[in-house]
Amino acid sequence: MSKNILYIAMSLDGMIAKEDHSLDWLLKAEGEGDNGYNDFYSGISSIVMGNRTYQEVLKMTNEKPYQDRPVYVLSRTEQGDGYANFTSESVDTLLSSLQEKHGGPVWVVGGGEVIKACMDSDSIDEYYIAVISCVLGEGIPLFPKGTKCTELKLVDTEVYNQIVMLHYVKKQAE
Amino acid sequence: MSKNILYIAMSLDGMIAKEDHSLDWLLKAEGEGDNGYNDFYSGISSIVMGNRTYQEVLKMTNEKPYQDRPVYVLSRTEQGDGYANFTSESVDTLLSSLQEKHGGPVWVVGGGEVIKACMDSDSIDEYYIAVISCVLGEGIPLFPKGTKCTELKLVDTEVYNQIVMLHYVKKQAE
């Protein structure tokens, strides 16, 4: 079954970036190999993120990111850059349409507001959350205040040196 | 070596209680056996917590909590209840004195403000953080905003059904 997957790293206090958007704490995290990234990436068929996240990703590389997968960027105002597909569609209808169009799991990259919208509409089927061994004390939270209260089901954990990958699925109504 | 240990549960988004202090999400967490609690508890020699946490703990039981260990409650105003030892000492000097007095690890129970003060003074030597499989979306954070940015060293993880126990130690300066 196709599904929407959140795959992301956070500090132990639940931040995905410092207040100034910096990721130095994440880049210096001591992992192991590629921390399972290639295995994950090989299984996904398209990529969705918010525009702010996309702009941050662009800053981190000279090449267009994720060139071998269709990239969708959620934005109410931006019209596109000739590379990514910009859309102002609501995230839940977008995710359904990508399931049909590309026939495989969608990677929801972030950031917090996109994730919040996904959780509001129960659109995330799987969660891979890499917990980094540090407390930031400030920053941009993975789950912003007001995120829908959500029970998950733990299916697996994996340790990559100093990184703990927590793997959850959506809890089915019982 | 004696040490100060934080042993606590949090939601995946880093909350130790809901906004109204309720712990229903924690009490219904599906663990395994006692989730390692008795093993941990048998190794500690005294217990420290903030007064708000102490008052919440009192509400949860008809008996005085932790009767077989000396209990210390940090409060600037309270004078004691004939059971716990109330003190307005700063948490770092209190923890050092308990190490000497009781000669074994101190359990720092919480809450957030006490933990923040401990981290400000680098007083926590070990962290056991039980991650519960739910996102609350609001509540009282384990690491309040402004907690000192702190790198930790992961030493172990343990899975108890739906609870992941993350075990860290203080990262030594290199």
HADDOCK unambig.tbl for C-alpha pairs under 7 A between the chains (distance, minus, plus):
assign (segid A and resid 13 and name CA) (segid B and resid 14 and name CA) 5.66 0.50 0.50
assign (segid A and resid 13 and name CA) (segid B and resid 143 and name CA) 6.19 0.50 0.50
assign (segid A and resid 14 and name CA) (segid B and resid 13 and name CA) 5.65 0.50 0.50
assign (segid A and resid 14 and name CA) (segid B and resid 14 and name CA) 6.13 0.50 0.50
assign (segid A and resid 133 and name CA) (segid B and resid 151 and name CA) 6.26 0.50 0.50
assign (segid A and resid 133 and name CA) (segid B and resid 152 and name CA) 5.20 0.50 0.50
assign (segid A and resid 133 and name CA) (segid B and resid 153 and name CA) 6.24 0.50 0.50
assign (segid A and resid 133 and name CA) (segid B and resid 154 and name CA) 6.43 0.50 0.50
assign (segid A and resid 134 and name CA) (segid B and resid 150 and name CA) 5.59 0.50 0.50
assign (segid A and resid 134 and name CA) (segid B and resid 151 and name CA) 4.30 0.50 0.50
assign (segid A and resid 134 and name CA) (segid B and resid 152 and name CA) 5.34 0.50 0.50
assign (segid A and resid 135 and name CA) (segid B and resid 149 and name CA) 5.50 0.50 0.50
assign (segid A and resid 135 and name CA) (segid B and resid 150 and name CA) 5.11 0.50 0.50
assign (segid A and resid 135 and name CA) (segid B and resid 151 and name CA) 6.42 0.50 0.50
assign (segid A and resid 136 and name CA) (segid B and resid 149 and name CA) 4.51 0.50 0.50
assign (segid A and resid 136 and name CA) (segid B and resid 150 and name CA) 6.55 0.50 0.50
assign (segid A and resid 137 and name CA) (segid B and resid 143 and name CA) 6.62 0.50 0.50
assign (segid A and resid 137 and name CA) (segid B and resid 144 and name CA) 6.74 0.50 0.50
assign (segid A and resid 137 and name CA) (segid B and resid 145 and name CA) 5.18 0.50 0.50
assign (segid A and resid 137 and name CA) (segid B and resid 146 and name CA) 5.00 0.50 0.50
assign (segid A and resid 137 and name CA) (segid B and resid 147 and name CA) 4.38 0.50 0.50
assign (segid A and resid 137 and name CA) (segid B and resid 148 and name CA) 5.77 0.50 0.50
assign (segid A and resid 137 and name CA) (segid B and resid 149 and name CA) 5.47 0.50 0.50
assign (segid A and resid 138 and name CA) (segid B and resid 145 and name CA) 5.38 0.50 0.50
assign (segid A and resid 138 and name CA) (segid B and resid 146 and name CA) 6.05 0.50 0.50
assign (segid A and resid 143 and name CA) (segid B and resid 13 and name CA) 6.18 0.50 0.50
assign (segid A and resid 143 and name CA) (segid B and resid 137 and name CA) 6.61 0.50 0.50
assign (segid A and resid 144 and name CA) (segid B and resid 137 and name CA) 6.75 0.50 0.50
assign (segid A and resid 145 and name CA) (segid B and resid 137 and name CA) 5.20 0.50 0.50
assign (segid A and resid 145 and name CA) (segid B and resid 138 and name CA) 5.37 0.50 0.50
assign (segid A and resid 146 and name CA) (segid B and resid 137 and name CA) 5.02 0.50 0.50
assign (segid A and resid 146 and name CA) (segid B and resid 138 and name CA) 6.08 0.50 0.50
assign (segid A and resid 147 and name CA) (segid B and resid 137 and name CA) 4.37 0.50 0.50
assign (segid A and resid 148 and name CA) (segid B and resid 137 and name CA) 5.78 0.50 0.50
assign (segid A and resid 149 and name CA) (segid B and resid 135 and name CA) 5.50 0.50 0.50
assign (segid A and resid 149 and name CA) (segid B and resid 136 and name CA) 4.51 0.50 0.50
assign (segid A and resid 149 and name CA) (segid B and resid 137 and name CA) 5.47 0.50 0.50
assign (segid A and resid 150 and name CA) (segid B and resid 134 and name CA) 5.59 0.50 0.50
assign (segid A and resid 150 and name CA) (segid B and resid 135 and name CA) 5.11 0.50 0.50
assign (segid A and resid 150 and name CA) (segid B and resid 136 and name CA) 6.55 0.50 0.50
assign (segid A and resid 151 and name CA) (segid B and resid 133 and name CA) 6.25 0.50 0.50
assign (segid A and resid 151 and name CA) (segid B and resid 134 and name CA) 4.31 0.50 0.50
assign (segid A and resid 151 and name CA) (segid B and resid 135 and name CA) 6.43 0.50 0.50
assign (segid A and resid 152 and name CA) (segid B and resid 133 and name CA) 5.20 0.50 0.50
assign (segid A and resid 152 and name CA) (segid B and resid 134 and name CA) 5.36 0.50 0.50
assign (segid A and resid 153 and name CA) (segid B and resid 133 and name CA) 6.24 0.50 0.50
assign (segid A and resid 153 and name CA) (segid B and resid 162 and name CA) 6.91 0.50 0.50
assign (segid A and resid 154 and name CA) (segid B and resid 133 and name CA) 6.43 0.50 0.50
assign (segid A and resid 154 and name CA) (segid B and resid 162 and name CA) 5.65 0.50 0.50
assign (segid A and resid 162 and name CA) (segid B and resid 153 and name CA) 6.91 0.50 0.50
assign (segid A and resid 162 and name CA) (segid B and resid 154 and name CA) 5.64 0.50 0.50
